[in-house]
Amino acid sequence: MVSLKGLESFLKKHRRIGLDSNLLIYFIEAHPAYHRITERLFRSMEEGKITGVCSTLSLLEVLVQPYRSNNDELVNQFYGLLTTYPNLLWIEFTTEIADQGARFRAKYAIKTPDAILLATAAFAGATGFIGNDTQLKRVSELDILTLSGTENQTDFSL
């Protein structure tokens, strides 16, 4: 698992960072293993030290479980926090992002959602990307930081 020191070092290298969808869930739901790291990441955004970049696809991904469980309170928490958070940019899916995502999929054999998130970050000028899937480290166009050393940690059932 990445340490707070490792996160701080990564944040010093990048002013604009792409965020994987699972980070949003870890932060809002105070995930026991990842909340301290995500809390520090979001505090850096709030303080204006970095800008976070998210695809609108992430909003779709994080809202599935609250809608599935009819948890309107959690839906409202996600919307209320994420759409107004300081220095968190939401980038809509465009043909340019689709093209770059297709290039990432072709070159690195990654899943479509991951390709879209990475392409969105690159399109928005991010130099780093934080997620929790070591397979993303194959993408050389961005500096990738993973929270843990295991693969396929994208879990939207929290």
Buried (B, 14 or more C-beta within 10 A) or exposed (E): EBEEEEBEEBBEEBEBBBBBBBBBBBBBBEBEEBBBBBBEBBEBBBEEEBBBBBBEBBBEBBBEBBEEEEEEEBBEBBBEBBEEBEBBBBBEBEEEBEEBBBBBBEEBEBBEBBBBBBBBBBBBEBBBBBBBBBBBBEBEBBBBBBBBEEEEBBEEEE
